[in-house]
Amino acid sequence: MIIPCYNESETIYEFYRRMAGVAEKAGDYLFEFIFVNDGSRDDTALRLNELSERDLRVKVVHLARNMGHQIAITAGMDFAGGDMVVIIDADLQDPPEEIPRMLEKMEQGFDLVHAQRTRRDGESGFKLATAWLFYKLMRRLSTRDIVENCGDFRAFNEKVLKVVRKFRERHRFMRGIFAIIGFRQCIIQYDRDRRYAGSTNYPFHKMLSLAINAILSFSSSPIRFITWTSFTLWAVSLIYLVKALLDHFVFQVTVPGWTSIIILMTFYNGIILFSIGIIGSYVGRTFEQAQGRPLYWVGDTRNIDREGNE
């Protein structure tokens, strides 16, 4: 079990209780719980350390600073050593009781099981609308289908784990990575619950950042958009040039033209700056990836007896 945590002190004990209950009813499966503390600022670290002293199955990786949800998942995968791996958040919106269904699907021969939300309790209309728009946009822009209404709650086997570990890009979108690797995949559906306690640690700006990572990491459509936009604007300017020539030489209409020039200059300059911004985003990501810096660094561990592949 890989459990990324950020400021989840109010949910940790209840999550552990429910997760331990699932493990007790799981028959011959042997569980380990890898909690990745993503630089939490509350008492999450203390509570995780306490759990690790009570239960040797609880393994804790304390990242030295907050690196983000997707990097925390990556750190957990680097330290995972099971035959089957499940990623689940600690906020209890994704119920641990669904895990046996995932394991059953994997026993049937599937390598990767996605958990798709059929209902999302406690989420605002704005968040639901933006999520719907995001998945529609990704289906339009990306060459690979990303499972709609599917977060990071999923299960996979050791073969998939070894492949996904090799993806080391800094700006990560794990849902996209799992979508493109192939293998035998399936989907189970479930109703997502409200947060057990506290407030969301994924506000709008983080969701927007994740969406930008998804689009720029898995699609070159923005670049193609710039190309086609430039052709369209060139055609418009050509038409305007023909009109200006006809007005001057054929119809002999004297037009001051100041307003038209200002409007066109403002419009075209805006398009140019927008295009440079998109291209700059790709170039900036290339620069950061070329630096070769580690995705994360570990401050401390509990019950970990092997080195992570940082």
Buried (B, 14 or more C-beta within 10 A) or exposed (E): BBBBBBBBBBBBEEBBEBBBEBBEEEEEBEBBBBBBBBBBEBBBBEBBBBBBEEBEBBBBBBBEEBBBBBBBBBBBBBBBEBEBBBBBBBBBBBBBEBBBBBBEBBEEEBBBBBBBBEEBEEBEEEBEEBBEEBBEBBEEBBEEEBBBBBBBBBBBBBBBBEBBEEBEBBBBBBBBBBBEBEEBBBBBBBEBBEBBEEEBBBEEEEBEBBBEBBBBBBBEBBEEEBEEEEEEBEEEEEEEEEEBEEBEEEEEEEEEEEEEEEEBEEEEEEBEEEBEEBEEBEEEBEEEEEEEEEBBEBEEBBBBEEEBEE
